[in-house]
Amino acid sequence: MRILFITANCIGDAVLTTGVLSYLVDKYPQALFTIACGPVAADLFRAVPRLEKLILLQKQKRHGHWRRLWRECVGTKWDIIVDLRNSLITRFLFAGKVYYRLSHNTGAHKVVDHARALKLNHIPAPHIWIDPLAEAKAKAICSNNMTPIIAFGPAANWPPKQWPIENFVDLARALVGPHGPYEGAKVMIIAAPHEREQVAWLMGAFPREQVLDLIGFDLLSVAACLKRCQLFVGNDSGLMHIAAAVGTPTIGLFGPGWEKVYGPWGEHTRVVHTPEGSQELLDQLPTVGANAPNLMGSLTVESVLDGVQELIESAPAPRKPQKSPQRGRE
């Protein structure tokens, strides 16, 4: 049995499709999987059970990437195709069953929409499979299991939804500093290589031995490290979805993004939003071509600390510290 699974280019969108992929992996234990995704998200799928082929959809001129995908897939009789890109090429492949992404905007969370696309009567949560290589790397990085680790995703791929880095610094100090709920914890900072300058202020705010630098790490190693953390706080981003998918208590910071559709998924997740609604912030954007301003400045450190406290009180016992968050900036 062979299943073709076509998923998203972006990291966060790809993570949100892994719930239905996990359902298929469990339901069809003899199936071989071919997964097509964007290059930046590819690491997330390298450890999928019974992965026969991973096809990278590197964008090409005149939709050449779709023609390449068709050439690679047309010679196979697929038992199931799940096309969460609604691509034209799957109409010209041999398949027993084909499921497409919902073509209309339902307003529901993407995890729910993907489950509806497969006509499921339950909502499978996102899931990331971690291979031994990533586990070994995470074990080496997070070697001292007695010291809590608090992870931060302080960058974002779109300036309007990036919480000011100075706020991340104040938040981190309140969480891991004296009398904080994670006093003495290590600070894990995750970002892409080109984002190092964006997060430099946070990197330099703590002694070197207290900082775990995960800038530029492959996504599966990041996932394995996040799985060992007591808390993740980050912007609306792919890292936020990875943290939630591996079960780490997760705080997602939202402003112009739509949390009802793209918020972190899971019981131990929380969204902390700016006082302004998403549309109110989006209406502040200048005309096309102008530099996009930051729209997250109204979200206070105090509000995020309140979200952390709420998450602490609801988290599983092993992750629950005994102290209350320290308020205010230092």
C-alpha positions as CSV (number, residue, x, y, z in Angstrom):
1,M,0.0,0.0,0.0
2,R,1.3,3.4,-0.9
3,I,0.2,6.8,0.3
4,L,1.2,10.2,-1.1
5,F,1.0,13.1,1.4
6,I,1.4,16.6,0.0
7,T,1.9,19.2,2.7
8,A,2.9,22.8,3.2
9,N,6.1,24.8,2.5
10,C,6.2,26.8,5.7
11,I,7.3,25.1,8.9
12,G,4.3,26.0,11.0
13,D,1.8,25.1,8.4
14,A,3.6,21.8,7.9
15,V,3.5,21.0,11.6
16,L,-0.3,21.5,11.7
17,T,-0.7,18.8,9.0
18,T,1.1,16.2,11.0
19,G,-1.9,15.2,13.0
20,V,-3.7,13.7,10.0
21,L,-0.4,12.2,8.8
22,S,-0.1,10.5,12.2
23,Y,-3.6,9.2,11.9
24,L,-2.7,7.6,8.5
25,V,0.6,6.1,9.9
26,D,-1.4,4.4,12.7
27,K,-4.4,3.3,10.6
28,Y,-2.4,1.7,7.8
29,P,0.6,0.0,9.5
30,Q,1.7,-1.7,6.2
31,A,1.6,1.5,4.1
32,L,4.7,3.1,2.6
33,F,4.7,6.9,2.6
34,T,5.9,9.5,0.0
35,I,5.8,13.0,1.4
36,A,6.1,16.2,-0.6
37,C,6.9,19.4,1.2
38,G,8.9,22.6,1.1
39,P,12.7,22.4,1.7
40,V,12.5,24.4,5.0
41,A,10.0,21.9,6.5
42,A,11.7,18.7,5.2
43,D,13.5,17.9,8.5
44,L,10.2,17.5,10.2
45,F,9.4,14.4,8.1
46,R,12.6,12.5,7.9
47,A,11.7,10.2,10.7
48,V,8.2,9.4,9.6
49,P,7.7,5.6,9.9
50,R,7.9,3.7,6.7
51,L,9.0,6.8,4.7
52,E,9.7,5.6,1.2
53,K,10.5,8.9,-0.4
54,L,10.7,12.6,0.6
55,I,10.2,15.0,-2.3
56,L,11.3,18.6,-1.8
57,L,9.0,21.1,-3.5
58,Q,11.7,23.7,-4.4
59,K,9.8,26.5,-6.1
60,Q,10.6,26.9,-9.8
61,K,9.5,29.2,-12.5
62,R,6.3,28.5,-14.4
63,H,5.2,26.0,-11.7
64,G,8.1,23.7,-12.7
65,H,8.1,22.2,-9.2
66,W,4.6,20.8,-9.7
67,R,5.5,19.3,-13.0
68,R,8.5,17.7,-11.4
69,L,6.3,16.3,-8.6
70,W,3.9,14.8,-11.3
71,R,6.8,13.2,-13.1
72,E,8.0,11.6,-9.9
73,C,4.5,10.3,-8.9
74,V,2.8,9.5,-12.2
75,G,4.3,6.0,-12.5
76,T,2.8,4.8,-9.1
77,K,-0.7,3.6,-8.4
78,W,-1.5,5.3,-5.2
79,D,-3.9,3.8,-2.7
80,I,-4.5,7.2,-1.0
81,I,-3.4,10.7,-1.9
82,V,-3.8,13.5,0.7
83,D,-3.2,16.8,-1.1
84,L,-3.2,19.6,1.4
85,R,-2.1,22.0,-1.2
86,N,-5.0,21.5,-3.6
87,S,-2.6,21.1,-6.4
88,L,-3.8,20.5,-10.0
89,I,-1.3,17.7,-10.6
90,T,-3.1,15.2,-8.3
91,R,-6.0,15.3,-10.7
92,F,-3.7,13.5,-13.1
93,L,-2.4,10.7,-10.9
94,F,-3.7,7.2,-10.5
95,A,-5.3,6.9,-7.0
96,G,-7.9,4.9,-5.1
97,K,-8.9,7.8,-2.8
98,V,-7.9,11.4,-3.0
99,Y,-8.5,13.9,-0.2
100,Y,-8.0,17.6,-0.7
101,R,-7.6,20.6,1.6
102,L,-10.9,22.3,2.3
103,S,-11.1,25.0,-0.4
104,H,-13.1,27.5,1.7
105,N,-12.2,29.5,4.8
106,T,-14.1,27.9,7.6
107,G,-12.7,30.1,10.4
108,A,-11.8,26.9,12.4
109,H,-8.3,26.0,13.5
110,K,-6.2,24.5,10.7
111,V,-5.8,21.2,12.7
112,V,-9.6,20.9,12.7
113,D,-9.8,21.7,9.0
114,H,-7.3,19.1,8.1
115,A,-9.2,16.5,10.0
116,R,-12.4,17.5,8.3
117,A,-10.6,17.2,4.9
118,L,-10.1,13.5,5.6
119,K,-13.6,13.2,7.0
120,L,-12.4,12.1,10.4
121,N,-14.7,11.9,13.4
122,H,-12.0,13.0,15.7
123,I,-9.2,15.6,15.7
124,P,-5.7,14.1,15.7
125,A,-3.1,16.3,17.3
126,P,0.1,17.3,15.5
127,H,2.9,14.9,16.0
128,I,6.6,15.0,15.2
129,W,8.7,11.8,14.9
130,I,12.2,12.1,16.3
131,D,15.0,9.9,15.0
132,P,18.0,8.6,17.1
133,L,20.4,11.2,15.6
134,A,18.2,14.1,16.9
135,E,17.7,12.3,20.3
136,A,21.5,11.9,20.7
137,K,22.1,15.5,19.8
138,A,19.5,16.7,22.3
139,K,20.9,14.5,25.0
140,A,24.3,16.0,24.5
141,I,22.9,19.6,24.6
142,C,20.5,19.1,27.5
143,S,22.8,16.8,29.5
144,N,22.0,18.1,33.0
145,N,18.5,16.9,33.5
146,M,18.3,18.4,37.0
147,T,18.5,21.9,35.6
148,P,15.2,23.2,34.1
149,I,15.4,24.6,30.6
150,I,13.2,27.5,29.4
151,A,13.1,27.9,25.6
152,F,12.5,31.1,23.7
153,G,11.7,31.7,20.0
154,P,12.3,35.5,19.9
155,A,12.5,35.9,16.1
156,A,9.7,35.9,13.5
157,N,9.7,35.8,9.7
158,W,7.5,38.9,9.5
159,P,8.5,42.1,11.5
160,P,4.9,43.1,12.5
161,K,4.5,39.9,14.6
162,Q,7.8,40.0,16.4
163,W,7.6,40.9,20.0
164,P,10.3,43.5,20.8
165,I,13.5,41.7,21.8
166,E,13.9,43.9,24.9
167,N,10.6,42.4,26.2
168,F,12.0,38.9,25.7
169,V,15.0,39.9,27.8
170,D,12.8,41.3,30.6
171,L,10.6,38.2,30.5
172,A,13.5,35.8,30.6
173,R,15.0,37.6,33.6
174,A,11.7,37.5,35.4
175,L,11.4,33.8,34.8
176,V,14.9,32.5,35.5
177,G,16.2,35.2,37.8
178,P,16.0,35.4,41.6
179,H,12.6,34.6,42.9
180,G,11.3,33.7,39.4
181,P,9.3,30.5,38.9
182,Y,12.2,28.9,37.1
183,E,15.0,30.4,39.1
184,G,18.5,29.3,37.9
185,A,17.1,27.6,34.8
186,K,19.0,27.5,31.6
187,V,17.9,29.7,28.7
188,M,17.5,28.0,25.3
189,I,17.4,30.4,22.4
190,I,16.2,29.1,19.0
191,A,16.5,30.9,15.7
192,A,17.6,30.5,12.1
193,P,21.2,31.5,11.2
194,H,20.1,34.7,9.6
195,E,18.2,35.7,12.7
196,R,21.2,35.8,15.0
197,E,21.5,39.5,15.0
198,Q,17.8,39.8,15.9
199,V,18.2,37.7,19.0
200,A,21.7,39.0,20.0
201,W,20.4,41.1,22.9
202,L,18.8,38.1,24.5
203,M,21.8,35.9,23.9
204,G,24.0,38.5,25.8
205,A,21.7,39.0,28.7
206,F,22.8,35.9,30.6
207,P,26.2,34.3,31.5
208,R,27.4,32.1,28.7
209,E,27.1,28.9,30.7
210,Q,23.4,29.6,31.3
211,V,22.6,29.9,27.6
212,L,21.9,27.0,25.2
213,D,22.5,28.3,21.7
214,L,20.3,26.5,19.2
215,I,20.7,29.0,16.4
216,G,20.8,27.2,13.0
217,F,20.1,23.7,14.3
218,D,18.1,21.3,12.2
219,L,14.4,21.2,13.0
220,L,14.3,17.6,14.3
221,S,17.1,18.3,16.8
222,V,15.3,21.4,17.9
223,A,12.2,19.3,18.4
224,A,14.1,16.8,20.5
225,C,15.6,19.6,22.6
226,L,12.2,21.3,23.1
227,K,10.8,18.1,24.3
228,R,13.2,18.4,27.3
229,C,12.1,21.9,28.2
230,Q,9.8,23.0,30.9
231,L,8.4,25.9,28.9
232,F,8.5,27.6,25.5
233,V,7.7,31.2,24.9
234,G,7.8,32.5,21.4
235,N,6.2,34.6,18.6
236,D,3.6,33.2,16.3
237,S,5.9,31.0,14.3
238,G,6.9,27.5,13.3
239,L,8.9,27.0,16.4
240,M,5.8,27.6,18.5
241,H,4.0,24.8,16.7
242,I,6.9,22.5,17.0
243,A,7.1,23.1,20.8
244,A,3.3,22.4,21.2
245,A,3.5,19.3,19.0
246,V,6.2,17.7,21.2
247,G,4.1,18.4,24.3
248,T,6.1,21.3,25.8
249,P,4.0,23.8,27.7
250,T,3.8,26.6,25.1
251,I,3.0,30.3,25.2
252,G,2.3,31.8,21.8
253,L,2.5,35.6,21.5
254,F,0.0,37.0,19.0
255,G,-0.8,40.4,17.5
256,P,-1.7,40.6,13.8
257,G,-1.9,36.8,13.5
258,W,-5.1,34.9,13.8
259,E,-4.9,32.7,16.9
260,K,-8.2,31.0,16.3
261,V,-6.8,29.5,13.1
262,Y,-3.1,29.3,13.8
263,G,-2.7,29.3,17.6
264,P,-0.6,26.6,19.3
265,W,-2.6,23.3,19.5
266,G,-2.7,21.3,22.7
267,E,-4.0,21.2,26.2
268,H,-0.9,22.8,27.7
269,T,-0.7,25.8,25.4
270,R,-1.8,29.4,25.8
271,V,-2.1,32.4,23.6
272,V,-1.3,35.8,24.9
273,H,-2.6,38.5,22.6
274,T,-2.1,42.2,22.3
275,P,-4.9,44.5,23.6
276,E,-5.8,45.3,20.0
277,G,-7.5,42.6,17.9
278,S,-5.8,41.2,14.8
279,Q,-7.7,43.1,12.3
280,E,-7.3,46.4,14.2
281,L,-3.5,45.9,14.0
282,L,-3.5,44.8,10.3
283,D,-5.4,48.0,9.5
284,Q,-2.4,49.9,10.8
285,L,-0.1,48.5,8.1
286,P,1.1,51.0,5.5
287,T,0.5,50.6,1.8
288,V,2.3,47.9,-0.2
289,G,6.0,48.6,-0.6
290,A,6.5,50.4,2.6
291,N,8.5,48.9,5.5
292,A,6.1,47.0,7.7
293,P,6.2,48.3,11.3
294,N,6.3,46.2,14.4
295,L,2.7,45.7,15.8
296,M,3.5,43.9,19.0
297,G,4.7,46.8,21.2
298,S,1.5,47.0,23.2
299,L,1.9,43.4,24.6
300,T,3.3,43.8,28.0
301,V,5.7,41.6,29.9
302,E,3.2,41.5,32.8
303,S,0.5,40.0,30.4
304,V,2.9,37.3,29.3
305,L,3.8,36.5,32.9
306,D,0.1,36.1,33.7
307,G,-0.1,33.7,30.8
308,V,2.9,31.7,32.2
309,Q,1.3,31.6,35.6
310,E,-1.9,30.2,34.1
311,L,0.0,27.6,32.2
312,I,2.0,26.6,35.3
313,E,-1.1,26.0,37.2
314,S,-2.5,23.8,34.5
315,A,0.7,21.9,33.5
316,P,1.4,18.3,34.4
317,A,3.0,17.8,37.8
318,P,6.6,17.1,36.6
319,R,6.7,20.5,34.8
320,K,5.1,22.5,37.6
321,P,7.4,24.8,39.5
322,Q,6.6,25.9,43.0
323,K,7.2,29.7,42.8
324,S,5.0,32.4,41.3
325,P,6.3,34.7,38.5
326,Q,8.2,37.8,39.5
327,R,6.4,40.8,38.2
328,G,7.8,43.9,36.5
329,R,11.0,44.7,34.7
330,E,14.5,44.7,36.1
